[in-house]
């Protein structure tokens, strides 16, 4: 037995200091782990692997489900206990901030999409939304556009304000990426950014669709902007909070790439 500097420690002296007998030490040193201990260590390794693959996001319920899919018989409570022993815990959503400003409930803004979330071809329906990301320097805002056919995020812009210009930039970026030259539906909520003149000019030639009135919660019965809100929630949860340092698109790019790879 050696201490950090390389100096050899006197085992007998250490055992005497700890109040441990030599026979007890030798028994512990030569002990073969029981089958229960071996299984526990195996499960803990799997829990760590699943936890890391989820980017430190999954808690006991989802990890338990994954373990059962792999053929393990284990309860959620046991997984939770093992996670506590290892100091692992699921991420929690940071404080909420409003991103839909001054909703316009005019009858002229129709819900053309009407909960039809499965178009038959690419670039037939796009939907857009804004979400917030908490950072150590305050909130930043992520504007994204999704092609509903593939459920892929085709354009995104990160900003530190909720000005309409960032939505317009996201729209122009999507048009460049997809080279869209045919009429399509663009679905959004009724926030000020999506009823502004600049937005209408950027989406000229598209059919604008808006979520139903009083659509506050993500609920398929209300005709809300469900698919893209799901994706934005996914992005926020699959990025470790240690990446949320400031207005830096690199961590957001990573999260959106993860979503585009494993989207459903």
Residue pairs with C-beta under 8 A, 6 or more apart in sequence:
1 8
1 9
1 11
1 14
2 8
2 9
3 9
11 25
12 22
15 21
15 22
15 25
33 41
40 82
43 67
43 72
43 74
43 79
43 82
44 82
44 85
44 86
46 67
46 70
46 72
47 63
47 67
47 79
47 82
47 83
47 86
47 88
48 86
48 88
50 58
50 63
50 66
50 67
51 58
51 63
51 83
51 88
54 62
54 238
55 238
55 239
55 240
55 258
56 88
56 91
56 240
57 90
57 91
57 237
57 238
58 66
58 90
59 80
59 83
59 89
59 90
60 76
60 77
60 79
60 80
60 83
60 90
61 76
63 79
63 83
64 74
64 75
64 76
64 79
67 74
67 79
68 74
83 89
91 237
91 240
91 241
93 236
93 237
94 134
94 241
94 244
95 134
96 132
97 132
97 139
99 130
99 131
99 132
99 141
99 162
99 191
100 130
100 189
100 190
100 191
101 162
101 191
101 192
101 193
102 191
102 192
103 189
103 190
103 191
103 192
104 190
104 192
104 195
105 190
105 213
106 195
109 190
109 195
109 208
109 210
110 209
110 210
111 209
111 210
111 211
111 212
111 223
112 185
112 187
112 207
112 208
112 209
113 125
113 127
113 185
113 187
113 209
113 223
114 223
115 220
115 223
116 125
117 148
117 226
117 227
118 148
119 125
119 148
119 149
120 149
121 149
122 147
122 149
122 150
122 178
123 147
123 149
123 178
123 180
123 182
123 184
124 148
124 149
124 184
124 185
125 147
125 148
125 149
125 184
125 185
125 186
125 187
126 145
126 146
126 147
126 148
126 154
126 174
126 184
126 185
126 186
126 187
127 145
127 146
127 148
127 186
127 187
127 188
127 225
127 227
127 228
128 143
128 144
128 145
128 146
128 167
128 170
128 171
128 186
128 187
128 188
128 194
128 225
128 228
129 143
129 144
129 188
129 189
129 225
129 228
129 229
129 232
130 141
130 142
130 143
130 144
130 162
130 167
130 191
130 193
131 141
131 142
131 144
131 229
131 232
131 233
131 235
131 236
132 139
132 140
132 141
132 142
133 139
133 140
133 141
133 142
133 158
133 236
133 239
133 244
133 252
134 241
134 244
135 244
135 245
135 246
135 247
136 244
136 245
136 246
137 245
137 246
137 247
138 160
140 158
140 159
140 160
140 246
140 247
141 158
141 159
141 160
141 161
141 162
141 166
142 156
142 157
142 158
142 232
142 235
142 252
143 156
143 157
143 158
143 159
143 166
143 167
143 169
143 170
144 153
144 155
144 156
144 170
144 228
144 231
144 232
144 256
145 153
145 154
145 155
145 156
145 170
145 171
145 173
145 174
145 228
146 152
146 153
146 154
146 227
146 228
146 231
147 154
147 178
148 227
151 227
151 231
151 263
151 264
152 260
152 263
153 228
153 231
153 256
153 259
153 260
154 174
154 177
154 178
155 170
155 171
155 173
155 174
155 177
156 170
156 173
156 252
156 256
157 166
157 167
157 169
157 170
157 173
158 247
158 248
158 249
158 252
159 166
159 247
160 247
162 193
163 193
164 192
164 193
164 196
164 198
164 199
165 198
166 193
167 193
167 194
167 199
167 202
168 198
168 199
168 202
171 186
171 199
171 202
171 203
172 202
174 180
183 205
183 206
183 207
184 206
184 207
185 206
185 207
185 208
185 209
186 203
186 206
186 207
186 208
186 209
187 209
187 210
187 211
187 225
188 194
188 208
188 209
188 210
188 211
188 225
189 210
189 211
189 215
189 224
189 225
190 210
190 211
190 213
190 215
193 199
194 208
194 210
200 208
211 222
211 223
211 224
211 225
212 222
212 223
212 224
214 222
215 222
215 223
215 224
215 225
217 224
218 224
218 225
218 226
218 229
218 230
219 226
220 226
231 259
231 263
234 255
234 259
235 252
235 255
235 256
235 258
235 259
236 255
238 255
238 258
238 259
239 251
239 252
239 254
239 255
243 251
243 254
244 251
